[in-house]
Amino acid sequence: MGEKVVAGQFDLSDRQRYRDKLRTCLTGLERLLAEKRFDRPKNLMGLEIELNLAGADGMPRMLNAQVLERIASRDFQTELAMFNLEVNIAPHRLGGRVFDRLAEELRTSLAYADRKAREVDAGIVMIGILPTLDRDDLVSSNLSDVDRYTLLNDQIVAARGEDFSLDIDGVEHLRCTSKSIAPEAACTSVQLHLQVTPARFADVWNAAQAVAAAQIAVGANSPFLFGRELWRESRPPLFQQSTDTRPPELQAQGVRPRTWFGERWITSAFDLFEENLRYFPALLPICDDEDPLDVLASGGTPTLAELVLHNGTIYRWNRPVYGIADGVPHLRVENRVLPAGPTVTDVVANAAFYYGVVRALAEESRPVWTRLPFEAAAANFDAACKHGIDARFTWPRRGRYGGTGEVDAVALVRDELLPLAEAGLDAWGIEPADRDLYLGVIEERCRRRMNGASWQAATFHRALEQGLARDAALAATTRRYRALMEQGDPVHTWPVGLPEPVPTA
């Protein structure tokens, strides 16, 4: 959805023409795979982070156009709402001191953006969901003034045909409705890209699906929405419900949501693109002039524009991506599981854990997905979102007896996944100093049972105990979070509570 889209009206013939073009694109992808036209291994990774704008009072600021004008860098782009930005880091080759370089680039970029934001009395907050967001902040009038967001909102609303229902039952229960997809803008995430060959794609995607729950357990950072304490990682249920084109009747029939974990392990990248066409009607039936099969016949590389656009409107937590670099097609796994923040060190630690454990799991002789039912992986994901670092998972037992058993998320990460991540980073050629530093952050979160979500919740409750009203406690927690985020020490070291006595009046 990063491409420029021009708003317009669609008629009945547009959708049929687009569906036909999608099928042609799928045939083109199939031929590219059969002819082995894809890029060779380059060990490339990439990273995007969605950000919030907030004032010194901790409240959201609808100023992304003004801030982006001051930043004046292609590395920063708009996101769905006026209080959102996104920063894109150029691809890096996995190896050596890449994670230290990545951390330094992020610190430099975010510090520059924050300086520019301060010129309009705002600042950058890297957090899964800004705790101070109110329902009045998440309305269609606060969507970014960009055609593609307006058009996407209009099409999802039209497909839904009625108000969106938000119903998240966590520590507290939130029930409300929305007339637009604007609540989805509350979800700010980190997206980790990994370029893979077609032969490796299925193994990497399956590994990413299997480990998604563990990523959430150690990285949860979104416990609040609209003043309510919900799931430890409330982004997934919020994202699904705020983009759900299905009225209750279609949900009851088992029609698949556009935001979903999936329903099976795969054998090829083709499986996912084919599912996208089979299950999901077009939201943006915009046809390109290119004929992919003509381009292939002449020896060129087709953009598969319709396939790429359609794929961008289906929100898998691990999404397949088709791209072209220097005229050569490639495939990427886009991992969309993690919330933004809390600090650059935490973000890079989450990335190191992911790239390490996925490499190791994908290369196991008896892969985890051959021993773990897909339904169990999906249930693990939900458990991690609800309970964060205190979740329990179903996981394959080690040893001769086999089968699956229940395991504490912390025990699984500490005893099994961190050693795998270490081996995976060694296989990528990561320097031991980088490996030990960033995996050590994950280990310490497990030892202290502390991540961004648990710190936010504990600090909020401490503020309530000091006599603050709920809204004031959320604002104070947000201000304290931002101050500690800017200091940069990883979240497991943050002291719980507010820095100074709070008046009870």
Phi, psi and omega in degrees: 000006179283345181286157180287129179237132180261126183294147178184176179264148179244141174252181186298322182291332179300318184291320178293317179297320180294319178299318178298319181292323176300318179296322177296318177299318180296321175297320178297318177298318180300320180290319177301319179293315182296324183273002179053050183271358188278159183300149176284166182301132177232000179054041184266137174234156177217166187211136173232143177229128173271140189232160175249151171253127179220154178274178179297340178276358180088357184271150181296148177239125182272067192227025187295327180296316180293320180292316180296324177298322180283323179295316176051049179224138178291346178290341181247138182223167173291159167232190194303316185247166185291347177262010182249147167225166172225137174248134180246128177259133182302151180303144178235150174275128178293125180152162175058228181260036186301324184287325174294319178297318179299316179298318181294318178299317180296315180300316181296314182295315183289324178295319178296314179298321180294320177300317180292323178295325181295339177295340177242029176059043175226178178200163181275130173234121182259098188206151184298309174224126179294118187297338185270001178298138178245161179303326180291342177282335188251070178232162187298332179292345178260009172290148179300146183279069181225134186305318187295327179287319177299314182293317179298315178301312182299319183287321179292319178298317180296319180294322180291314176078005179195174180300151174278138179255125174254124182215098182236117184252102181235228174303318170237173185246126176250126172227125175197176178233163178217145179269359182214177178275008184307324179303335178299334181295341177295337185275109176245130193231171168251132178246121181254123181255143175222117178283130182224156175283158177304323182294332182263349190302309185300317180297318181292317180296315179299318178297318180296321177296317183296325186264357183303321181297318179294323176302313180295317184303314183274342187247004184306140186203029186219062186274350186237145171208130177053040176080002180251144173271118188245240176277160177296328173232091187275355181300310185301311178294324178295315181298314182297314185287329184276353175240014189281111180281357185266121167291168185307326181296318179288326174299317181295332179279355179087014175297137187284141176285154180287340172252114186205161179279336186108181183219003181197156168287154185244166177244351182198154173300328180303325181306317185288316179295323179292320175300320180303319180286323186288324190258335193239120175291158182292139170265324184233079185283068182257118185263138175269158180285341185294138167258107186301325183287325174296318179298316178297318182297330180269006177088007181270181179247113181287147178283339184051049190301317181293320179298317181294317180295315180298317179300327180286351178252013176237118197259070174289148178287335166235108190255138172282144180228130172256129179217170178229130175228126181054038176080002183246129180286152176214165176241145176227150165263123178256110180272116188245020190285321195276143169285161173291152171085193356288319182236169176302317179301318179295317179299314181291324176298316176300320180294315180298317178300314181297307184296326179289311186288326178294318177301313183293315180295322181292340183255003179295145180290331176235084192300152183299326183287349172276351183240353183239119176302142181301323180300326178290322177297319178294320178294323175300318180299314179297317180298319179295319179297319182288315192248352177059229187289350177263010182291158170240141185239158163269131185210148179300135177286145172274155178103182191284342185280334176066202183075191179238160178212172178273139181215143173297135180304317181298317180294319179298313181295312186292317189270332186240313187281324178295317173300323176295318179298320178299314179296322179295318178294324174298320180294328175285346183086025179287139178299137181305326181296316176296312181304310186290323180298308189280323174292332175298328176296316179296318180298319180291324175301318179295316183297320183266356185050052184224120170228189184299320182293316182291326176294314180302313183296316181295319181291321176301314181292327176296320178295321176298318180297333179277359173106004179283147170290163186304309182298319179293323179293320178294319179294318179295321177298318180295317179296318179295318177303312182298319180296316180289324175302317182290328175294326169095355178289143184299155193296332181294344179266354186290134173289136178285139176108176181269154190283341183223159178303143183251128177297143183277349183291000000 
